[in-house]
Amino acid sequence: MSQILKGHLRALITVSIWSSTFIVSKLLLVYMTPIQILFFRYLVAVTFLSLLYPKFSKPASLRGEILFLAIGAALALYFVFENSALQLTYSSNVSLIVATIPFMTGALSSLFYRKRFFNFKNTAGMVTAYLGVLVIIINTGRLEGIAPGGDLLALGASLMFAFYSILMQKTDERYTLIQLTRKVFLYGLLVLGVLFLATGQSPIPESVDTPALISVFYLGIVASSLAFLLWNRAIQAIGPLKTNQYIYLIPVLTTMLSAVLLKERITLMTLFGTLLILSGLYLSERKETKTEKSKKDQIEAI
């Protein structure tokens, strides 16, 4: 098997794993609160990564550690919002809304780093995608027993992950990938400790059975550790552009898994909203053809 084919296979396996996490987390909510799920997910991931790479680096500076605290907080809040959203709405809805993260990241990059984002292509893609989000939220409000507030929490999760992505750009390059991931998770555990104190929750769930324990280990080892390493191996083999295109499959796979495993309803409005979101993502990521670039250059020259 060629390295290129292995790269595509690794990317496909990774997005399949990440698609399943929405289902697994929703099933775990029967036994644990959103914060408890993340606490044990992080605990398992940190333990596994430490066994995989036991070398720790000394803190470089107080400013650097404050940055990691902010990164850990942003990622922890992303997962807490995502898990809370799964309590209130369909897992397919959450995965679709979270898929708009690239737009929030681009908008924040434009705001904080003055990077050019709001060109015609990106703006058209963002408007199209968020029209899809609006369609899904409106549709959710019409479904019996489903709260559209869950969709809004999913939007909040997207915003937190966008902050996480922006802050990660400022991290020190001296850390290895495993060290970086583990450090973020460790600070995430610290943030979760504060959340436990603030909410009065206990980190220990009242009752957990064997399937729930297997699910926690799956989230911590497979989804949070191995999948992340697989993803980066895929980037090395086929490049970031081709690898990132596989992200579009996550909401599609999650919607299919939700319908089969959780018996979630897939309505025409859900399909329409999905089409709008994926179209918006494709439009913003699509590379310009030579003809389009030539026309753009002619317009800018006038």
C-alpha positions, 0 to 999 in steps of 0.5 A: 500500500502506497504512503498516499493511500495510507494517508487517505485511509488514516484520514477516513478512519480518523473522521469516522472515529470523531463522528462516533464521539457524538453518539458515544457522548450522548449515550454516556449522558445517561450515566454522567453529567457533561462535566463528568464525561469530560473529566474522565475523558481527559484523565484517561487521555493524559494517563495514556499519553504519559505512558506513550511519551513519559517525558515532561518539559519544564515550564518556559515562562509564566506567560506561556503557562497562562497561555496554556491555561487559556487554551485548556479552558477554551477546549474544556468549555468547547467539550462541556458546551458540546456535551450539554448540547447533546442533552437537549438536541440531536447529535446530528444537529450538534455535529452539523453546527460544530462543522461551522468552526472554520468560519468562526476561526476565520472571523476571529483571526480577522478580528485579532490578527487582522488576517484577511478573511471576509472576501467574497468567497468566504463571506458567501460560504459563511452566509450559506452555512449559517443559513443552514444552521438557522434552518436546523434551529428552526426545524428543531423548535418544531420537533416534539421534545427537542429544545432549540437551546441545544443548538445554541449551545452547539454554536457556543461550542463552535466559538470556544473551539475557534478561540482554542484554534487561535490561541494554539497558534501562539504556542511554543514550537519546542513542545512535541505533539504529544507534550502539547496535547497532554499539557492542554488536557492537564490545564483542562482538568484544572478548569474542570476542577473549578467547574466542579466546585462552582456547580457543586457537582461530584466528579464521581458518577452515581452509577457506571456499568461496563459499557459506560467504562468502555465508552470512557476509555474509547473517548480518552484513548481512541478519540482524544489520543490515537485519532489525533496522532493518526490525523497528523500522520495523514497530514504528513502523507497527503498534506493539510488541504486534502486531509482537511477535506475529510472533515466534511464527512463528519456531520454526514457520518454522524447524521447516518449513525444517529439515524441508525443507532439512536433512531433520530429523526431525519427530516427534509429540513434537516437534509436541506440545512445539511446541504446548505452547511456543506455547500457553504464549507465547500464554497469557502474552501474551494480553490480558485480556477485559473479563469476566476483568478484571472478575472479577479486580477483584472478587476483589482487592476482597474 
